[in-house]
């Protein structure tokens, strides 16, 4: 009986669910291409981080390996096997399904071999004017010439034969040419052969066609695309001395020159050519990943849509919370009661208004915020910069170890410091992942606090596609503890008082989760009704999983909604038979963390920034917070129940990891994201709307 699934094998199963969306005929055609892009982008990051880590472990000495409970080599082989299977499926979906379906709509992806005379002239001109400065051809002479391949860049590997070749005078037989997709569009729109047909030539094929002009003295025997992925881990030593910011800046410069963690190559490449490239670039067997003719398929995010909106998801305009957005002061409303926002169903305007009102309000004295990931153009950041100009004391904690956002966060930190914002940076040894903001306002001569607590980042762009809850509150039980979190981040001094209502990473977060699970377990043992409904992105922590298994064995009914990694195995007899688990992949990224505890009929609802990963529960400052308003708690419970009823986009999680769609016997299809949108819309329409401010 399998008790635990390795986290990276489970992750591959998650990414396969993303790939399933690309072949789901109910998904609009251009959205299916987008899911190919998401799948590819996910896989690139996975190889740059997780696979690179396993490769490093595989090369280390035996004394180091005794501290880990799995074989890195075995995991690498399993990852390679599963990835190969998925890549074959990817190619089938793209070549056999999506390209023919695009053709039916008048969008043709054409081969360079089928260009007409006008198009040949167009491509030749394009090569001379646009491609030539970027292609960077390199002849590979024997095994001595080892060109450096940029991380994630596309290249053509060429098999050449000299037109003057003689047996007594051997010549180079191989070359590398860059496909400059980092400078030019991957999709070259050709002069159409018919007015109602749009024809696209992949940039890769434009280079394939043009290489004869780069190597005029050679016959081009074959061309195959390749891509090298490099280790992206920063490997920063988190000792409690030295300049952490300086270390990160230096490490960022090295990220794109790390050792190879994957060579993606055209699976039609002959063995002799592949072996030659392995020797030239010092690649090992478990670094290889055969793919189709094209790599870097994350570029499909930018596939031309030609304004064919019927090939995209129908719009779901964000629903406005009129009480907050149209009031003169958002704080007067939050003082009366708590408010819940659920992006992207709700508009993000209320969150932005929280900061913009704070910046302009003469009674606001302090604003505090935690930045983990921030939009490139951010009204929230503009508001806190304006607040400083208006005489407020503004402080922000910036987590510069947010992977792949390190550089952006450093730039924001520098810009905010120049504006007069007090900036606190990453702490050694752990990340700060909480999503908190706090405003101090003087009212009748007394200071009052207002807080926003969320499951997602302060990011205007992702708020349009990530599903996250946020809570506005002035409840002293909550805001006073939020203030203690900020005091800790700013002073590095542990709070004198324990956290009672919040669960906070490094203090009581994991213990609070465990105590809530154990309470349900004890209730079940006493014959009381006991139930857990848990929604998160990832479930991996072994200790937490063991407590869930014990709860299941005691009779607690557990329902899990896990988008990504799920190391727990549901439905195992005498272990987890009372645990059911589903995963929902749809147009919006399920990102909220919700934890509902039955508590013998007096249910408690919590939201959190934390997944149940060991890293989140042990090495991050995360926040768990209760939703004390019963009406808002019911809204969250209703939304989660809608997800549990999903019979369109929900997949069953099990030991086989076969990602079967969950089908109910009911005649009515329940697509939870669509149902949630209309649930929120109906609810907001019942709330009286104030007169808009003139």
N, C-alpha and C positions, 0 to 999 in steps of 0.2 A: 504494500500500500504506500503510495506517494504521500508524504506529509507536507513537503515543501517543494515548490517549483523554483528553480534558480531565477533570480531577478532578471537576468539578461535574456533568458529563454522566454520568460513571460513577456518581456518587453517586445521581443520579436513577434509574439502572438498579437500584442496590441497593434503593432505597426501593420500586421496583416489585416486587422480590422479596418485600418485606414485604406488599405489597398482594395478591400471589398467594396468600399464606396465607389471606387473607380469603375467597377463592373456592374454596379446596381443600376438597372435600367430605369428605376424611378427617379434617379438623380439627373438633373439637366446636364446636357452634354459638356458644356464648358466647365461646369462644376466637377465633372468626373475627371477632366484634365487637371483641375486644381488639386484633386485628391492624389493624383500621380505625383504632383509637385510636393505635396505635404509628405507623402510616403518617402520620397527621395531625400527631401531636406532632413527629415527625422533620421533616416539611415546614415546620412553623412555625419551628423553629429554623434550618433551612436558609435560609429567606427572611430571617430576622432577622439572620443573620450573613453567609452567602456572597452572597446576592443583594444585600443592602444594600451589601456591598463593591464588587460590580460596578457598582451604580448610582453610587456615589461616583466610581469610576474613569471611568465614562462621562461624568461632568460635569466632569472635570478638564481641564487644558490639555494641548495636544499634546506639549509638552516632557516632561511627566510620563509620558505614554503611550508614549513611545519606549523606555522601559525595560522594557516588558512585551511578550511575544511573542504576544499574541492581542488580538482586538477585544472589549472589554467589551460593546459594543452587540450584536455578533453572538452572543456567549454568552448575553446576556439574552434575545435573540429565541429562541435554541434552548431555553433553560430554559423560557420561556413556552410554546413549542410542545409540548414533552414534558409539561410539567405539565398543560396543558389536556387532552391525550390521557388522562393518568392520572386526572384528575378525572372525566372522562366515564366511565371504567371504574369508578372508585370509586362513582359514582352508580348505575351499572347493578348492581353487586354488592349495594349496600345496598337499593335500591328493588325490583329484580327478583328477587333471590335471598334475601337475608337476612330481609327483612320477611315474605315469604310463608312462609319456613321457621320463623320465630319464631311465626307465627300457627298453624302446625300443632302447636306445642308448647303452645298456650294463652296465648301472650304476644302481645298485639295492640298495635301502635303506631297509634293512631287519629288521624283528622283532626278538627280543631275543627269542621268542617262536619257531622260525623256524631255529635255529642254528643246523648244523650237528655236528657229534662227534668231528671232527677236530677243528671246530670253537668253540665249547664248551671248549675244552682244551685250545685253544688260549685265550679265554676271561678269563678263570680261572687264567691262568698264568699272563695275563695282570693285572687282579685285584690284585693279590698278589705282583707283582713287581712294579706296577705304581699307581694303584688307592688307595690302602689301606692307604698310608700315608696322604691322603688328604680328605677322605670322612667325617670325623668328625661326627659320629653318636651321637645323643642325645635322650634319652628317655624322653617323656613328662609325668610327674607324675601329674595327676590332672590338676590344673591351676596354680600351684605354680612355676613350672619350665618354665621359659620364656627365651629360648635361643635367643641371638641377631642374627638376620639375616643380613648378609652383603648386602649393597646396590647392587642391580642388579645381585646378585649371584643366581645360580640355586640350588634348594633343592628338594629332594623327601620327601613328607609327607607320612608316612607309617601307615596303620592300622594293628595292630598286635594282635595275640591271643597266650597267653602262652600255651606251650605244656603241662604244668602242671597246667593249669587254674582250679580253683575250685570256686564255688559261695561264699564260706566263706572266701576265700583269694583273693580279687581282685588284679589285676596286671595292670601295665601300658598298655594302648591299643594303644598308638600313639607314633611315633618317627619322628625325622627329620634327614635326611642324606644329606650332601652336595654333589652336582655334581660338581667336580672340573674342570669346563671348563676354569677357570682362570689360570690353570696350564697345562692342557692337551688339546689336540685337541678335538673338539666336534665331529669329524668324525673319527671313528675307522675303519681303512681299514682291512677287514677280509681276511683270506686265501680264494681264489676264488674256488668255486665249479667247474667252467669251465674256460678254459683259456681265453675266449673272454668276460667274465663277471667280472665286478668289484663290489664287495659287501661292503657296508658300514653299520656299526652299530652305531647309535647315542650313544654318551657317556652316555646320560641319561639312555638308555636301558642297557648298560653295567653295570651301577650301579644297575638298577632294577633287573637284573639277579643275581648280586652278593650279594644283601642284605641278602640272606639266610645264607651267610657265616659270616655276621656281627652280626646277631641275631640268633645264632644256637638254642636258647631255645624257639624260637617263630615260629609260622606259620605266613607267610606273607599273610594277607587277601587281601589287596589292596595297590597300590602305585599311588600317584598323584604328578605331578610336581607343584611347586609353585615358585614365585619370588616376592620379596619385592622391590619396588622402593622408594627411600627416597628423601626428599626435598633437592635440590641442590643449592638453592639460598644462596648467601654468607651473605646477610643482613648486609652489611657494612654501617655504618653511615658515610655519606660523609660530616661531619663537617669540617670546615676549620682549624682544629688543629689536632695535634697528627700525628703519623707515619702511613700513609696510607699503605705502603708496609708491615709493621708489622701486621696491621689489616688483610690484605689479607692473609698473611702467616698463621696466627692463624685461620682464617675462613676456609682455605683450609683443615686444619686438622679436622674440624668439618663437612665438607660437606657430608661425607659418613656415618655419624651417625645421620643425621637429622631425623625428624619424618617421618613416612610412608606417602606416597602420592598415593600408589597403591599396591594392592596385586593381582598379576596375578596368576590365578589358572586354572587347568584343569577343563573344564566345565562339565566333567563327574563325578566330585567329589560329593558324596552324601551330602545332606544338613546338616546332623548331624555333619559330619567331618568339613565342611566349618565353621559352627557356632562355633565349638570347637576352630578352628584356629583363628577365629575372636576374641574370648575371650582371648586366650593366647597372641596374638600379638596386642591386643587392636585396632582392625580394625573396622571401621564403614562401613555401607552399601555402601556409595558413594565412598569408597576406593577400591571396588571390581571390577576386570575386568576379566571375564571369557575368557579364550583363549583355544587353542587346547591342544594337548598332550605335545607340546614342547613350551618353552619360549626362550627368548634371541635369537631371530631369526636373529639378526644382525650378528651372527656367520656365516651366509651363505656367508658373504664376503670371508670367508676362505674355502669355499667348494672346495674339490679337483677337478681339471679340467682335470687331466690325459693328458694334452697337446692336448685335443680335440678342436682345434682352430675353427673348423667349428660350434661349439656350442657357439661361442662368436661373438661379433661384428667384422666385417671386419676392418682391420687397416686403419686408415686415417693418414698417416705419416705427422707430422707437416711441414708446408710450411716455408721455410727459406726466410728471407728478406735479399737477398744477398748484397744489397747496404750497409746495416748496419753491417751484420755479418762478411763480408769478407774485410771490409775496415781497413786500418791501425789504424785510429782513428775515433771512432764513432762520436766524437764532430765535426769533419770537415764536416760530412754529415748533422748533425742536424743544423749546422750553416747555411747551404744552404737552408734548408726547413724543415717543420714539417714532422714527420713520425707517422703513425698509426699502432699499432699492435692489432691483434684480436685473443686472445688465446681461445681455444686450437688449432684453425686452423693454426695460425702462431706458429712457434717455439718460445720458451721463451728465446732463446739464445741472442737476441738483448737486452733484459732487463738485463740479466746477464752481457753482454759485457759492458753495460753502466757503471756498477760499477767496473768491472775488468779493463777497460781502465782508469777509473778515479783513481784507485788505483796505476796504473803504470805510468800514465802521469806526467812528471815532472812539467808541467805547471798548474796542478790542485792543488789548495791550500785547498779547503774545500769540504766536502761531508756531506749532511744532508739527513736523511731518517726517515720515520715514520713506526714503526713496530706494526701491529695489530695481525696478525697470521703469524708465520714463520715456514718453513719446519724444520724438526728435523736435517737433514743434508742440509746445505744451502751454496751454492757457493757465494751468495750475502753477507751473513754474513762473510764468509771467506775473501771476497774481501775488505770489510771495515776494517777488522782486519789487513789485509796486508797494507791497505792505511795508517794506523797509523804508522806502522813500516817504511813506506816510507816517513814519515814526514808530512803527511796531517793532517789537523784538521778535525776530524770526530765526528759528533754528531748524536745521534739517540734518538727519542722519542718512548718510549715503553709503550703501553697501557696494563697494567697488569690486567685490569678488563675485558679483552676479555674472555667471558664465556667459560669455560672448557680448555682454553689455558693459564690460569693465571700462573700455575706452570711452564710451558714451557717458558713463557715470562720472568718470574723472573730469571730462569736459564740463559737464553740468556743475560739478563741484567747484571748479575753477571760476565758472561764470557767476555762480551764486555768491561765492566769496567776494568777487569784485563788486557785486551789488550791495554788499554789506550784510549778507546772510551769514549767521554763525553756522559753520559746517563741521559736522563730526563724521569721521570716516570709520571704515571697517575696524573691527576688533580682532586681535590675534586669536586663532584657534577655532573660531566659529563664524557663521554668517548671521546677519540680522534679516529675517524674512517676514517679520510682522508687517501688517498693512494698517498703520495707525496714523491718525492726525488728531491734534488737540488745539483748541482755541480757548484762550482766557479772555473773559469779557467782564468789565465793571458794570454792575447793575445796582442802582440805589446805593452806591458806595461800597458794595461788596463784590468780590470776584466770584464769578461763576464759570464753570468749565463746560465745554461742548466737545464731543468726540465723534469721530468717524472711525468705525472699525470694519475692515473688509476681508474678503477671502482672496481678492485680487489686487494687482498693483495700481498705483495712481498713473494710469496710462490711457490717454484719450483714444488711442488707436485700437488697442486690444479690447477696450470696453465695447467695441462694436462687434466683436466676434467671440469673445470669451464669456461664458456664463459665470457670473460671480454675484454673490450677495454683499451688500453693504448696509451697515446700521448707523443711523444718526441718533445720538442720545445725549441727554444732559443728566441722566440718572447718576446721582452721586456714588452709588455703589460701584458703578462701572468707571466713571470718568476719573475718580480719585485713584483707582488702580492703574488706569492708562497713564496718568501723570507719573506714577511710580516707575513705570516702564521707561518713560522718557528720562526721568532722573537717573536711572541706572545707566542708560546709554550715554548720557552726557557726563556723568561724574565717575562712572565705573565702580561706584560704591553699591554694594548689595543693599536692597531695601531692608529697613529695620522691621517692617511689618510684613507678615506673610500675605500672599495673594489668596483671597477668599473666593472671589467670583470669577476672576480670570485664571486660566491656565497659561503659564508663561514658560517658554523653553529655557532651560538651564536652572529653573527653580522648582516648578511643580507640575509641568505640563504632562509628562508621561504618567506621573503618579496619579494625577487627576483622571486621566483617561482610564487607567487600570482600576481605580476605585469605583468609577461609574460602571465599568463592565462587571466587576466583582459584586456590586450591589444587585445587578440583574441576576447574576448567577445565584446569589443567596436567596433572592426572592423565588427563583424557580425551584430551588431545593426545598423551600418551605411550602411549595404547592401553589404559590401565587403566579398570576400571569406575568410572564417576563418576555420582553422583546427589545431588540436592538435594530435600528435602521441606520446604516452608516454609508455615507457617500464621500468619496475621496478620489484623488487622482491615482494614488499608488498605495499599495499595502504590502509591506516587506518585513517590518520589524518582527523577528522571531518570537520575542517575549510576548508582544501583544497578540500575535497569532496564537500562541499557546493558551493565553487567557480566553481567546474566542473559542478555541477548541473545547476548553473546559466548560465554558458557558453553554456551548451546544450540547455537550454530554449531560449537563445538568437539566436540559430541557428548554433553554432560552431559544426562542425563534429569532434567527438573525437573517436580515436581508442586507446584502451589500450591493452598492452601485460603485464600481471601480472602473474608471476610464482606462487606465494604463496598466502598470505592473500589478499583478496579484499573485503573490507567492503562496497564499493560503489556497488549499484545495477543498472546494465545497463538496457537499453531498457524499462524503466517505462514511460508510457504515461504522458505527462505534467511535467515530472521531468527529465528523462534521456534518452528520446527516440532517441537522436542523439549520444548516447554513445554505442559503441560496445566494448566488452572485450573478449579476449581469453587468454588461458594459454597454454604454451608449455612445456611438460615433455618429455624428450628424453634421449639419451645416455650421453649428456653433461648437466651439471647443468647451466641453464640460470641464469646468475649472473650480467650481465651488466645493468646499468641504463642509458637510453637514452631518451632525451626530445627534440622533434622537433616541432617548432612553425612556422606556415605558414607565419605570419608577412606580409600579403597582397602581397604575391609573392616573398618577399625577405627573404626566410626562414632562420631560425637560428637553429643550431644543438648544443646541449649541452650534455656532459657526466658528470656523478656524482658518488660519493661514496655513496650517500644518497638515501634511499627509502623514500616514503611518509608516514612514521610512525611518530607519535607524538614524540617518543623518538629520532628519527633521526633529526627531524626538530627543536627540542627544547633543547635537552639534550646531543647533541654530536657536536664535531667539525667535520663537513663534508665539502666536497668541490664540488661545481658545476663549471664546466669550459666549455667555448665555444670552438668549433672546427672552427677556423677562416679560415683555408685553405679550399677553395671551393671544391677541388678535394677529399680531405679526408672526408669532410662533405657529399659529394655525395656517397662515399663508405659506410658510416654509413647508410645513407638513403636507399641505395640499399639493404643492409643487413636486415634492418628493414622491407622493403617492401617484401622481400622473406619470412620473418616470418609471415607477414600479409596474405600472400598467402598460408600458410601451410594448407594442407587438409589431413594430415596424423597423425600428433602428436598434433595438436591444439585442445583444448577443449573450448567450449563456456561457459563463466561465466555468470550466471544469478541468479535470486532470488531463483530458485528451487535447485541450487547447485547440479544438476544431472550430471554434467561433460560429457555432450554429445560431441562426437567427431564432429569437424567442417568439414562438407563435402561440397566440391564445385561440381558444375555440370560439371566441366571440366573433360575430359578423363585422363589428365595427373596428376599423383600423385605428389604433392610437399611436400617433407619432408625437412623442412627448414634447419636443421643442415647439412644434406648431400648437399643440394643445395648451402648453404653458403660456405662449404669447397671448392667446385669446382669453385664457383665464385671467391674466394680468390686465388685459384690456377691459374685460367686463368689470373687474374690480375697481379700476381707476375711474371708469365712466359712472359708477354709482356714487363716487365721492363728489360732493358739491364743489364746483369750481369758483374760486374767488374772481372778482373783477381784475383784469390785467392792469398792471401799473402803466400809467400814461406818462 
